[in-house]
């Protein structure tokens, strides 16, 4: 039985929506991976820690997001402070 044009359009839209969902999931996975790598390195290196803490403070502006990263900022500040202690 032949599909109507409306059915074909609906199927094409459903396929497009599935592809968009896959693309968004892929982008989210990439962000998680990159964030994990950068965070891990920042917690090892005082210079990266200082950069990351400053970048987060500059770009994270919503209260709910600031609460989420507060603990990480504390850890980054502690690591960044090690660089000062190492130089003294």
N, C-alpha and C positions, 0 to 999 in steps of 0.2 A: 504494500500500500504506500502510495506516495505521501511524503510529508508536505504539509502546507508551508507556505512562505513564513507564516507566523511561527510555526514550529521550528523551522530552520533558524530563524532569527533568535528564538528563545534558546536553542541549543548552542548557537554561536556565542550568545551573551553569557551563558552558563560556563562555557569553555573559557572565555575571556576572564570571567571572575575567578575561576580556578587558577588560571595562569597568574593573575595579579596576586592571588593569595600565596602562591608558591614563591613569587618574586619577593613579596614582603617578608615571608618567612626566611628566605635566603639572606636578605639584607639584615634582618634582625640577628640571625646566627653570626654573620660577619661582624656586626657591631659587638656582640658578646665576646667573640674570640679576640678581637683587637683590644677591647676593653680589659679583658683578663690578662693579656700579654703586657699591656702598658702598665696596668696596676701592679702586676708582679714585679716588673722591672723597676717601677717607681719605689716600691717598698725595699728594694735592694740598693738603689743608687740615690744619694741625697740630692744631686742636681736634678734628676728626673722627678724626684718627689716634690722639690720646690716648684718646678714648672707645672706639674700636674695639680698641686694644691692651688696655685695661683689661677690656673686655667679653670678649675672647677669653681673657685670663688667668683670668678668673672662671669661665667656662663650659666651656672646653676642659680636661678633666681626664685623659683617657686618654693614656698615654705615647705611643702610636702617633700620636694626633692632634696632640699637642704637638710632636712631631718634624716633622710635616707643616707646621705653621704657624710654625715657628721662624724661618725666613727672613723671612716676612711680618712677624712681630713685630719683628724687627730693623729692617726698613724703616719700620714705623710708629713705632718709638721714635726713629729718626733724624729723621723728619718732625716728630714731637711736640717734639723738642728744638729744632727751628728756631723754634718759638714762644717758647721761653725766650730764645734768642739774639736774636730780633727785639725783645724787650722790654728787653734790656739795652743 
